[in-house]
């Protein structure tokens, strides 16, 4: 049961999306145009600031995701699993001594045990990176940055062209838009058209309920050996250690802009206010991000906000110039240019 398979019959069409495995590559054919820029929203944390300072995207395990049905094994229909194939799986991977092998019992329990084993085998080697072409969506700013975080704009072509160079341990990857549907449907995991778990897994990663359509999500799925499994997120069991970090690096040239949330400067990081746009910051981690932006992207810093037009408020992203003075004193100068919703 190879993780990658060359058989061209590994194809599943669902709506206007087609999930395929061709020449050892995961492929998703879809009707959307690939974006030139993709955006990543961040809340303020040590990890998020490290991701920018060191130019990497975190490759989430499905346990890290906020949708309980995202990549769920409930989307895998195991009803056609035969007992000989069930037994072969445990024998092939030497799991008979570690786990109970009882076909009828597991079948009556919805094949919970063998599904979990399949899931762990696959997700130990896969990472999910969520991106979007939407830079000014109010819900995205609220849900993922709490208006106090920041957003990074990446040039997708530069990221793509440097994936293998920046990440020599990367075995494969696929980039595609999420398919949003009214109702989720399961896929026959052992259908005659499949020769491995690749396409059923790709489908379960690629489809979400319409509730999430506002995110307009594009996913970069990375495949590498031994990412590990954060089991402790959902159970009292220890994590499965990884052989490498769940990170996909990109060159600094891929950063096209960094936008600060409209409440990025707030009472938690500002010590003293001299004027509306001149203040002294506390010795906090946000300082690292500000210093990094001033050094590397002085003309690519934006500040998210709101503007009024015809008595209607809309989102804006205005370019600003941040000047650092002594004792962590900064002046933010509005440049009266940028883009609006």
C-alpha positions as CSV (number, residue, x, y, z in Angstrom):
1,X,0.0,0.0,0.0
2,X,2.3,2.7,-1.3
3,X,1.8,6.3,-0.2
4,X,2.5,7.5,-3.7
5,X,1.2,5.5,-6.7
6,X,1.7,5.9,-10.5
7,X,-1.6,4.3,-11.5
8,X,-3.5,6.9,-13.6
9,X,-6.9,5.4,-12.4
10,X,-6.4,7.2,-9.1
11,X,-8.9,10.0,-10.0
12,X,-12.0,11.3,-8.2
13,X,-14.2,13.9,-9.7
14,X,-16.5,15.8,-7.3
15,X,-18.4,18.8,-8.6
16,X,-16.0,20.9,-10.7
17,X,-13.0,19.6,-8.8
18,X,-10.9,16.5,-9.8
19,X,-8.5,15.0,-7.3
20,X,-5.8,13.0,-8.9
21,X,-2.5,11.1,-8.4
22,X,-0.4,11.4,-11.6
23,X,3.3,10.5,-11.9
24,X,3.7,10.4,-8.1
25,X,2.2,13.9,-7.8
26,X,-1.0,15.0,-6.1
27,X,-3.0,17.2,-8.4
28,X,-6.3,19.0,-8.1
29,X,-8.0,20.3,-11.2
30,X,-10.4,23.1,-10.5
31,X,-12.1,26.1,-12.2
32,X,-10.4,28.9,-10.2
33,X,-7.5,31.1,-11.4
34,X,-4.4,30.8,-9.4
35,X,-3.7,34.0,-7.4
36,X,-0.5,36.0,-7.8
37,X,-0.5,37.0,-4.2
38,X,-1.5,34.9,-1.2
39,X,-2.0,36.2,2.3
40,X,-1.4,34.7,5.7
41,X,-3.1,36.2,8.8
42,X,-1.4,35.9,12.2
43,X,-2.2,36.8,15.8
44,X,0.7,38.1,17.9
45,X,2.8,35.3,19.4
46,X,6.3,34.2,19.7
47,X,5.7,31.6,17.0
48,X,4.0,33.9,14.5
49,X,6.7,36.5,14.8
50,X,9.4,33.8,14.4
51,X,7.6,32.6,11.3
52,X,8.2,36.0,9.7
53,X,11.7,36.7,11.0
54,X,12.8,33.3,9.7
55,X,10.6,33.1,6.6
56,X,8.6,29.9,7.0
57,X,5.0,28.7,7.0
58,X,3.9,26.2,9.7
59,X,2.6,22.9,8.2
60,X,-0.3,22.2,10.4
61,X,-1.4,18.7,11.3
62,X,-5.2,18.2,11.0
63,X,-5.4,18.3,14.8
64,X,-4.3,21.9,14.7
65,X,-7.2,23.0,12.4
66,X,-10.3,24.8,13.7
67,X,-12.9,22.9,11.8
68,X,-13.8,19.6,13.4
69,X,-14.8,18.1,10.1
70,X,-11.6,19.3,8.3
71,X,-9.7,16.2,7.0
72,X,-12.0,14.1,9.2
73,X,-11.9,10.3,8.9
74,X,-15.7,10.6,8.9
75,X,-15.3,11.4,5.2
76,X,-13.7,8.0,4.6
77,X,-16.2,5.3,3.9
78,X,-14.7,2.0,5.0
79,X,-17.9,-0.1,4.4
80,X,-16.3,-1.9,1.4
81,X,-13.2,-3.0,3.4
82,X,-13.0,-6.7,3.3
83,X,-11.6,-8.9,6.0
84,X,-8.6,-10.2,4.0
85,X,-7.5,-6.7,3.2
86,X,-8.1,-5.7,6.9
87,X,-5.9,-8.5,8.1
88,X,-3.3,-7.8,5.4
89,X,-3.0,-4.2,6.7
90,X,-2.1,-5.3,10.2
91,X,0.3,-8.0,8.9
92,X,2.1,-5.7,6.4
93,X,2.8,-3.0,9.1
94,X,3.5,-5.4,11.9
95,X,0.7,-4.1,14.1
96,X,-0.8,-7.3,15.2
97,X,1.0,-7.4,18.6
98,X,0.4,-3.7,19.4
99,X,-3.3,-3.5,18.4
100,X,-6.3,-5.8,18.7
101,X,-7.0,-7.4,15.3
102,X,-10.8,-8.1,15.2
103,X,-12.5,-7.4,11.9
104,X,-16.1,-7.8,13.1
105,X,-15.5,-5.8,16.2
106,X,-13.9,-2.9,14.4
107,X,-16.5,-3.1,11.7
108,X,-19.3,-2.8,14.2
109,X,-17.5,0.2,15.7
110,X,-17.4,2.0,12.3
111,X,-13.8,0.7,11.7
112,X,-12.6,3.4,14.1
113,X,-9.3,1.7,15.0
114,X,-8.1,1.0,11.5
115,X,-9.2,4.4,10.3
116,X,-7.1,6.1,13.0
117,X,-4.1,4.0,12.1
118,X,-4.5,4.9,8.4
119,X,-4.9,8.6,9.4
120,X,-1.8,8.5,11.6
121,X,0.3,6.9,8.8
122,X,-0.7,9.5,6.3
123,X,-0.7,12.7,8.4
124,X,2.7,11.9,9.9
125,X,4.0,12.8,6.5
126,X,1.7,15.6,5.5
127,X,1.3,19.3,6.5
128,X,-1.5,21.8,5.7
129,X,-0.8,25.4,5.1
130,X,-3.9,27.7,4.9
131,X,-3.6,30.8,2.7
132,X,-6.1,33.2,1.0
133,X,-6.2,35.8,-1.8
134,X,-8.4,38.0,0.5
135,X,-6.4,40.7,2.3
136,X,-9.2,42.9,3.7
137,X,-11.9,40.5,4.9
138,X,-13.3,41.6,8.2
139,X,-14.0,38.1,9.5
140,X,-10.5,36.9,8.6
141,X,-9.0,39.9,10.5
142,X,-11.2,39.2,13.5
143,X,-10.9,35.4,13.6
144,X,-7.2,35.0,12.9
145,X,-5.5,38.2,14.1
146,X,-8.1,39.6,16.6
147,X,-7.4,43.0,14.8
148,X,-4.2,43.2,16.9
149,X,-2.1,40.9,14.7
150,X,-0.7,41.2,11.3
151,X,-0.9,39.8,7.7
152,X,1.8,38.9,5.3
153,X,1.5,39.0,1.6
154,X,3.5,36.5,-0.3
155,X,4.3,36.3,-4.0
156,X,3.1,32.7,-4.8
157,X,5.3,32.3,-7.9
158,X,8.5,33.1,-5.8
159,X,7.3,30.7,-3.1
160,X,6.6,28.0,-5.6
161,X,9.8,28.3,-7.5
162,X,11.9,28.0,-4.4
163,X,10.0,25.2,-2.5
164,X,12.5,22.5,-3.3
165,X,15.5,24.7,-3.0
166,X,14.5,26.1,0.4
167,X,13.2,22.7,1.7
168,X,15.4,19.9,0.5
169,X,13.5,17.3,2.6
170,X,10.3,18.1,0.9
171,X,9.1,15.1,-1.0
172,X,6.1,16.6,-2.8
173,X,3.5,19.3,-2.5
174,X,0.2,20.4,-4.0
175,X,-1.5,23.9,-4.1
176,X,-5.2,24.2,-4.8
177,X,-8.4,26.1,-3.7
178,X,-10.7,24.5,-1.1
179,X,-14.0,23.2,-2.5
180,X,-17.0,24.5,-0.5
181,X,-20.1,22.4,-0.5
182,X,-23.6,22.5,1.1
183,X,-23.3,19.0,2.6
184,X,-20.1,16.9,3.1
185,X,-20.2,13.5,1.6
186,X,-17.9,10.5,2.3
187,X,-15.7,8.9,-0.2
188,X,-15.4,5.1,-0.8
189,X,-11.9,4.7,0.6
190,X,-11.5,1.3,-1.1
191,X,-13.2,2.1,-4.3
192,X,-12.1,0.2,-7.4
193,X,-10.7,3.4,-8.9
194,X,-8.1,3.8,-6.1
195,X,-4.9,1.9,-5.6
196,X,-3.7,3.8,-2.5
197,X,-4.9,6.2,0.2
198,X,-3.7,9.3,-1.7
199,X,-6.9,10.4,-3.5
200,X,-9.3,9.8,-0.6
201,X,-7.0,11.7,1.7
202,X,-6.6,14.6,-0.9
203,X,-10.4,14.8,-1.2
204,X,-10.9,14.9,2.6
205,X,-8.3,17.8,2.8
206,X,-9.9,19.7,-0.1
207,X,-13.6,19.9,0.8
208,X,-15.3,22.0,3.5
209,X,-18.8,23.1,4.3
210,X,-20.1,26.4,2.8
211,X,-19.9,27.9,6.3
212,X,-16.2,28.5,5.7
213,X,-16.5,29.9,2.1
214,X,-15.8,33.4,3.3
215,X,-12.2,32.4,3.8
216,X,-11.7,31.7,0.1
217,X,-8.9,29.3,1.2
218,X,-6.1,28.0,-0.9
219,X,-4.1,25.1,0.6
220,X,-0.5,24.2,0.2
221,X,-0.1,20.6,1.3
222,X,3.5,19.6,1.9
223,X,4.7,16.0,2.1
224,X,7.9,15.1,3.9
225,X,9.1,12.2,6.0
226,X,8.2,12.1,9.7
227,X,6.6,15.4,10.6
228,X,5.2,13.8,13.8
229,X,1.7,13.8,15.2
230,X,0.5,16.2,18.0
231,X,-1.7,13.5,19.6
232,X,-1.9,15.3,22.9
233,X,-4.2,18.0,21.3
234,X,-7.1,15.5,21.2
235,X,-6.1,12.8,23.7
236,X,-4.1,12.1,26.9
237,X,-1.5,10.3,24.9
238,X,2.0,11.7,24.2
239,X,2.8,13.2,20.8
240,X,4.4,11.1,18.1
241,X,7.9,12.8,17.7
242,X,8.8,14.0,14.3
243,X,12.1,13.6,12.4
244,X,11.9,17.3,11.3
245,X,10.0,20.5,12.0
246,X,6.7,21.2,10.5
247,X,8.0,24.2,8.5
248,X,8.1,25.2,4.8
249,X,10.6,27.9,4.2
250,X,10.5,30.6,1.6
251,X,13.0,33.3,0.5
252,X,12.7,36.8,2.0
253,X,12.1,38.1,-1.5
254,X,8.7,36.4,-1.5
255,X,7.4,38.9,1.1
256,X,5.5,41.6,-0.9
257,X,4.1,43.4,2.1
258,X,3.2,43.2,5.8
259,X,0.0,44.8,7.1
260,X,-0.5,45.5,10.7
261,X,-3.9,45.2,12.2
262,X,-5.8,48.4,13.0
263,X,-5.3,47.7,16.7
264,X,-1.7,46.4,16.5
265,X,-0.5,49.3,18.6
266,X,-2.4,49.0,21.9
267,X,-2.2,49.2,25.6
268,X,-0.3,46.0,25.9
269,X,2.7,47.1,23.8
270,X,2.6,50.9,24.0
271,X,4.3,52.5,27.1
272,X,3.7,56.1,26.4
273,X,1.8,58.2,23.8
274,X,3.4,61.5,22.8
275,X,1.1,62.3,19.8
276,X,-1.6,60.3,18.1
277,X,1.1,58.6,15.8
278,X,4.2,59.0,18.0
279,X,4.6,56.6,20.9
280,X,7.1,54.7,23.0
281,X,6.7,50.9,22.9
282,X,7.3,48.5,25.8
283,X,10.0,45.9,25.6
284,X,7.8,43.3,24.0
285,X,8.1,40.7,21.2
286,X,6.3,43.0,18.7
287,X,9.5,45.1,18.7
288,X,11.2,42.3,16.8
289,X,8.6,42.5,14.1
290,X,8.7,46.3,13.8
291,X,12.6,46.3,13.7
292,X,12.5,43.6,11.0
293,X,10.0,45.5,8.8
294,X,11.9,48.7,9.1
295,X,15.2,47.0,8.2
296,X,14.0,44.9,5.3
297,X,10.7,46.4,4.0
298,X,10.5,50.1,4.9
299,X,8.3,50.8,1.9
300,X,6.1,47.7,2.2
301,X,4.5,48.4,5.6
302,X,0.8,48.8,5.7
303,X,-1.7,49.6,8.4
304,X,-5.2,48.1,8.2
305,X,-8.1,50.5,9.0
306,X,-11.6,51.7,8.0
307,X,-12.7,54.6,5.7
308,X,-16.0,56.1,5.0
309,X,-17.6,56.6,1.6
310,X,-21.2,57.6,1.0
311,X,-21.9,57.0,4.7
312,X,-20.6,53.4,4.4
313,X,-17.5,52.1,6.2
314,X,-15.2,49.9,4.3
315,X,-11.8,48.3,5.0
316,X,-8.6,49.9,3.9
317,X,-4.9,49.1,3.9
318,X,-2.8,52.2,3.9
319,X,1.0,52.3,3.4
320,X,2.9,53.9,6.3
321,X,6.4,54.8,7.1
322,X,7.6,53.9,10.5
323,X,10.5,55.9,11.9
324,X,12.4,54.6,14.9
325,X,13.8,57.1,17.4
326,X,15.7,56.6,20.7
327,X,14.3,54.4,23.5
328,X,11.9,52.5,21.3
329,X,10.0,55.6,20.3
330,X,8.3,55.3,16.9
331,X,6.5,57.7,14.6
332,X,4.0,56.3,12.1
333,X,3.6,58.5,9.1
334,X,0.6,58.0,6.8
335,X,1.6,57.9,3.1
336,X,-2.0,58.4,1.8
337,X,-1.7,55.5,-0.6
338,X,-2.6,51.8,-0.4
339,X,-5.7,49.8,-1.4
340,X,-9.3,49.6,-0.3
341,X,-12.0,47.0,-0.2
